[in-house]
Amino acid sequence: MSEVNRQILLRKRPVGVPAVGDFEEAEAPVRAPGAGEVLLKNLYLSIDPAIRGWMSEAKSYLPPIGIGEPIRSGTLSKIVESRAEGWSVGQIVQALAAWESYSVVSSRMLHGKVESMEGIPLSTMLSVLGGSGLTAYFGLLEVGKPQKGETVLVSAAAGGVGSIVGQIAKLKGCRVVGLTGSDEKCNWLSEELGYDAAINYKTTNLRRSLDEACPEGIDVFFDSVGGEILNSTLTRLNQHGRVVVCGAISQINEAELPPGPSNYLQLLAKSARMEGFTTLDFAPRYGEARADLARWIREGKIHYRDDIVEGLHEAPAHLLRLFSGEHRGKLLVKLAEAEV
Ligand SMILES: NC(=O)c1ccc[n+]([C@@H]2O[C@H](COP(=O)([O-])OP(=O)(O)OC[C@H]3O[C@@H](n4cnc5c(N)ncnc54)[C@H](OP(=O)(O)O)[C@@H]3O)[C@@H](O)[C@H]2O)c1
């Protein structure tokens, strides 16, 4: 293929919060796929906290991104050449690829074909019907197991995962309280997403606000933040409460991890449970979750916002929004139209 492959590479490992200077733009020839591989044209990039983890040298379920390598990323892509059985040219797929216009990947990096769904934009396949929605669905329903009438607290509540968690909890008949970092996002949670209360954890006294918003205590805490927010919440757990460990974004940029939550013995006192999960644990059931989520979108029971910027160049600045919190909903970068 004669086209140039535009890429964003890891220039150096970030110290603390990543900076735009940790990345560099480059151009390379488009490589032909080998046996068992496909050539993808990347349409959308999914901007996820996991990318920050892969930029560091820390051990993880995947090796670190090498210096000078394109930034690894979930993508929505179109197959433009295939040497992999079962995958054909023209198919739209969810993939683990990279911040570049074209990627050559093994078919093992393809996470399924994307069927277009009537009335649902393609980009939603990377947000509510992609990793964010699936994380919200399985983390809440299978790990948190909310029961009708219980109180569910959600941290990072206005983000890609959190904004869906609260709405599913409402569908299950729970009282839902969200924690987020601006008044504007609090209003969005209360007025558009149906949260019963929203707390701006940056400007209020967190402990007092939790007591006011959760007068009957907390049955399920869906936590994406960790740190002091987790510690304060543990003292308000009800008997047999559940803490869903989804992530710990407050620690993701720390070189040295802070000590664990000092209030953890509350789990003993309340016969409570704290349990982590990865969305991949539930991979065989993605179809079931997508069917429910798509139905809830069509029935107007789930509202969502995808924060989409256009152009590969925008990807680093968009990643930084995960840490500044200047966004609502899921962060995506659009690179190309599916039809071209
Ligand atoms: N377990 C899994 O398999 C799995 C899969 C996907 C994602 N996750 C986790 O899910 C969480 C949410 O991911 P997402 O993609 O939906 O991101 P997101 O919630 O859209 O963005 C992250 C949000 O976290 C908040 N935040 C950032 N730094 C913070 C800090 N120091 N203290 C408190 N809040 C902070 C910001 O919102 P505020 O304005 O509210 O501060 C920001 O908008 C992450 O922890 C991620 O690692 C887990």
The ligand as an SDF file (V2000), in Angstrom:
LIG
                    3D

 48 52  0  0  0  0  0  0  0  0999 V2000
  -11.7460   -3.1550   35.8280 N   0  0  0  0  0  0  0  0  0  0  0  0
  -11.7560   -3.0150   34.5130 C   0  0  0  0  0  0  0  0  0  0  0  0
  -11.7410   -3.9710   33.7330 O   0  0  0  0  0  0  0  0  0  0  0  0
  -11.7760   -1.6300   33.9440 C   0  0  0  0  0  0  0  0  0  0  0  0
  -12.0370   -1.4210   32.5780 C   0  0  0  0  0  0  0  0  0  0  0  0
  -12.0970   -0.1060   32.1010 C   0  0  0  0  0  0  0  0  0  0  0  0
  -11.8720    0.9500   32.9670 C   0  0  0  0  0  0  0  0  0  0  0  0
  -11.5890    0.7050   34.2820 N   0  0  0  0  0  0  0  0  0  0  0  0
  -11.3730    1.7930   35.2360 C   0  0  0  0  0  0  0  0  0  0  0  0
  -12.5430    2.5780   35.2480 O   0  0  0  0  0  0  0  0  0  0  0  0
  -12.2300    3.8760   35.6880 C   0  0  0  0  0  0  0  0  0  0  0  0
  -12.9070    4.8990   34.7880 C   0  0  0  0  0  0  0  0  0  0  0  0
  -12.3650    4.8040   33.4800 O   0  0  0  0  0  0  0  0  0  0  0  0
  -12.9690    5.7320   32.3230 P   0  0  0  0  0  0  0  0  0  0  0  0
  -12.2950    5.3380   31.0690 O   0  0  0  0  0  0  0  0  0  0  0  0
  -14.4480    5.7100   32.3770 O   0  0  0  0  0  0  0  0  0  0  0  0
  -12.4280    7.1600   32.7320 O   0  0  0  0  0  0  0  0  0  0  0  0
  -13.3160    8.4440   33.0600 P   0  0  0  0  0  0  0  0  0  0  0  0
  -14.1120    8.1370   34.2860 O   0  0  0  0  0  0  0  0  0  0  0  0
  -14.0150    8.8820   31.8330 O   0  0  0  0  0  0  0  0  0  0  0  0
  -12.1990    9.5280   33.3810 O   0  0  0  0  0  0  0  0  0  0  0  0
  -11.5220    9.4810   34.5790 C   0  0  0  0  0  0  0  0  0  0  0  0
  -12.1940   10.4280   35.5910 C   0  0  0  0  0  0  0  0  0  0  0  0
  -11.6020   10.1940   36.8600 O   0  0  0  0  0  0  0  0  0  0  0  0
  -11.6640   11.3800   37.6310 C   0  0  0  0  0  0  0  0  0  0  0  0
  -10.3380   11.5740   38.2510 N   0  0  0  0  0  0  0  0  0  0  0  0
   -9.1630   11.7380   37.6160 C   0  0  0  0  0  0  0  0  0  0  0  0
   -8.1510   11.8810   38.5090 N   0  0  0  0  0  0  0  0  0  0  0  0
   -8.7490   11.8150   39.7400 C   0  0  0  0  0  0  0  0  0  0  0  0
   -8.2560   11.9020   41.0800 C   0  0  0  0  0  0  0  0  0  0  0  0
   -6.9480   12.0810   41.3270 N   0  0  0  0  0  0  0  0  0  0  0  0
   -9.1420   11.8020   42.0900 N   0  0  0  0  0  0  0  0  0  0  0  0
  -10.4640   11.6200   41.8610 C   0  0  0  0  0  0  0  0  0  0  0  0
  -10.9860   11.5210   40.6030 N   0  0  0  0  0  0  0  0  0  0  0  0
  -10.1290   11.6180   39.5740 C   0  0  0  0  0  0  0  0  0  0  0  0
  -11.9810   12.5390   36.6700 C   0  0  0  0  0  0  0  0  0  0  0  0
  -13.3230   12.9660   36.8890 O   0  0  0  0  0  0  0  0  0  0  0  0
  -13.7430   13.9480   38.0970 P   0  0  0  0  0  0  0  0  0  0  0  0
  -14.0840   15.2610   37.5020 O   0  0  0  0  0  0  0  0  0  0  0  0
  -14.9040   13.2610   38.6530 O   0  0  0  0  0  0  0  0  0  0  0  0
  -12.5640   14.0460   39.0210 O   0  0  0  0  0  0  0  0  0  0  0  0
  -11.9350   11.8970   35.2910 C   0  0  0  0  0  0  0  0  0  0  0  0
  -12.9070   12.4080   34.4240 O   0  0  0  0  0  0  0  0  0  0  0  0
  -10.7030    3.9590   35.7360 C   0  0  0  0  0  0  0  0  0  0  0  0
  -10.2690    3.7910   37.0780 O   0  0  0  0  0  0  0  0  0  0  0  0
  -10.2730    2.7830   34.8950 C   0  0  0  0  0  0  0  0  0  0  0  0
   -8.9810    2.3290   35.2470 O   0  0  0  0  0  0  0  0  0  0  0  0
  -11.5430   -0.5650   34.7790 C   0  0  0  0  0  0  0  0  0  0  0  0
  1  2  1  0
  2  3  2  0
  2  4  1  0
  4  5  1  0
  4 48  2  0
  5  6  2  0
  6  7  1  0
  7  8  2  0
  8  9  1  0
  8 48  1  0
  9 10  1  0
  9 46  1  0
 10 11  1  0
 11 12  1  0
 11 44  1  0
 12 13  1  0
 13 14  1  0
 14 15  2  0
 14 16  1  0
 14 17  1  0
 17 18  1  0
 18 19  2  0
 18 20  1  0
 18 21  1  0
 21 22  1  0
 22 23  1  0
 23 24  1  0
 23 42  1  0
 24 25  1  0
 25 26  1  0
 25 36  1  0
 26 27  1  0
 26 35  1  0
 27 28  2  0
 28 29  1  0
 29 30  1  0
 29 35  2  0
 30 31  1  0
 30 32  2  0
 32 33  1  0
 33 34  2  0
 34 35  1  0
 36 37  1  0
 36 42  1  0
 37 38  1  0
 38 39  2  0
 38 40  1  0
 38 41  1  0
 42 43  1  0
 44 45  1  0
 44 46  1  0
 46 47  1  0
M  CHG  2   8   1  16  -1
M  END
$$$$
